[in-house]
């Protein structure tokens, strides 16, 4: 049978193929196998959860390090809130993350969760993993986030010089 259009064969011929006796003998020695594709393994990524204080409404993240405490020492929290109030921020505007309770968290995970536009890192122990080099008391930009790495409150409580350096940089943040 001849046809000009190969698409017409679909309407003329059936989808089943039958072999003649001598063709069946030729194919009986060859195993006809259809390879099944390997099933896809779906790995679910565990949603990261952080226990933090505040509402994070203005995407302002503050990282601290206080082992054995949920968030911050009460006296230090009061001092931080007073500083933030002078700058026009309330507790609902920020997020305070205690890295002592999230030792496995790196900078990418933290920034992916909080999406900070401003970030205050309070002390060497409050630096997230893989953040890279960052200068003390000098504002820097990483991606779309302005960050300030400063002293911890333990360091500042005993030094007026540290408090002054912290306040001067906070006014610019």
C-alpha positions in Angstrom: 0.0 0.0 0.0 1.3 3.4 -0.9 0.4 6.6 0.6 1.5 10.2 0.1 1.0 11.2 3.7 2.7 9.1 6.4 0.2 10.5 9.0 -2.6 8.7 7.1 -1.1 5.3 8.0 -2.3 5.8 11.5 -5.9 5.8 10.3 -5.4 2.8 7.9 -3.3 0.5 10.1 -4.1 -0.8 13.5 -1.8 -0.1 16.4 -1.2 -3.8 17.0 1.7 -5.5 15.2 1.5 -9.2 14.2 4.5 -11.2 13.2 4.4 -14.0 10.6 5.6 -17.4 11.5 9.1 -17.0 10.1 9.4 -13.6 11.6 8.4 -15.0 15.1 11.2 -17.5 14.8 13.8 -14.8 14.1 12.7 -12.8 17.1 12.4 -15.7 19.5 16.1 -15.7 20.2 16.2 -12.1 21.1 14.6 -11.1 24.4 12.4 -8.2 23.9 12.6 -6.1 27.0 11.4 -2.7 27.7 13.6 -0.7 30.1 11.7 0.8 32.9 13.0 4.2 34.0 14.2 4.3 37.6 11.6 5.8 39.9 12.4 9.4 41.0 13.2 9.8 44.6 11.6 12.9 46.0 13.5 14.4 48.9 11.5 16.8 51.0 13.5 19.6 52.4 12.8 20.2 56.1 11.4 23.7 56.7 13.8 25.6 58.9 12.2 26.9 62.1 13.8 29.5 64.3 12.7 30.5 67.8 13.0 34.3 67.9 11.7 37.3 69.7 9.8 40.1 68.0 7.6 40.4 64.9 10.2 41.1 62.2 7.8 43.6 60.5 10.6 45.9 59.3 13.0 43.0 58.4 15.5 44.1 61.0 17.4 41.1 62.4 19.5 41.2 65.6 21.7 38.2 66.3 22.9 37.6 69.9 24.6 34.8 71.8 23.3 33.9 75.2 23.8 30.2 76.1 21.1 28.8 78.4 18.6 31.6 77.7 15.8 31.7 75.1 16.5 35.1 73.8 18.5 37.7 75.8 19.4 38.6 79.3 16.6 40.8 80.7 18.9 43.8 81.5 20.5 43.6 78.0 17.1 43.3 76.4 15.9 46.4 78.2 19.0 48.3 77.1 18.5 47.2 73.5 14.8 48.1 73.5 15.7 51.6 74.8 18.3 52.0 72.1 15.9 50.9 69.4 13.1 53.2 70.7 15.4 56.2 70.3 15.7 55.1 66.6 12.0 54.6 66.1 11.9 50.8 66.3 9.6 48.7 68.5 10.0 45.0 69.4 7.4 44.1 66.8 9.6 45.7 64.1 12.6 43.5 64.7 13.6 39.9 65.3 16.1 38.9 67.9 17.7 35.5 67.2 19.8 33.8 69.9 22.5 31.9 67.9 23.4 29.9 71.0 20.1 28.0 70.4 20.7 27.6 66.7 24.4 26.6 66.4 23.8 24.7 63.1 22.4 27.8 61.3 24.5 29.5 58.7 24.1 32.9 57.1 22.3 31.7 54.0 19.7 29.8 56.0 19.2 32.7 58.4 18.9 35.3 55.6 16.6 33.0 53.6 14.2 32.7 56.6 14.2 36.3 57.9 15.0 38.2 54.7 16.7 41.0 56.6 17.1 44.5 55.2 19.1 45.5 58.3 21.1 43.2 60.5 22.8 43.9 63.8 25.4 41.3 64.9 26.1 41.6 68.6 29.5 40.1 69.5 31.9 37.6 67.9 29.8 34.7 69.1 26.7 36.1 67.4 28.2 35.8 63.9 26.4 33.2 61.8 28.5 30.5 60.1 29.8 31.3 56.6 29.1 35.1 56.8 32.6 35.9 55.6 34.9 38.7 56.9 33.1 41.6 58.5 34.6 44.6 60.2 33.9 45.7 63.7 31.7 48.8 64.1 31.6 49.6 60.5 28.4 49.4 58.4 28.7 47.0 55.4 26.3 45.8 52.8 26.0 42.1 51.9 23.5 41.6 49.1 20.5 43.8 49.9 21.2 43.8 53.6 23.0 46.6 55.6 24.7 45.1 58.5 26.6 46.2 61.6 28.9 44.0 63.6 29.3 45.5 67.0 30.2 44.6 70.6 28.1 42.3 72.7 26.2 43.8 75.6 28.6 42.0 78.0 31.4 44.0 76.4 29.5 47.3 76.3 28.2 47.3 79.9 31.7 47.9 81.3 33.0 50.4 78.7 31.6 53.8 77.9 33.9 53.9 74.8 32.2 50.8 73.4 28.8 52.2 74.1 29.6 55.4 72.3 31.0 53.6 69.3 27.9 51.3 69.2 25.5 54.3 69.4 27.3 56.3 66.7 27.0 53.4 64.3 23.4 52.6 65.3 22.3 56.1 64.4 23.5 55.5 60.9 21.8 52.0 60.5 
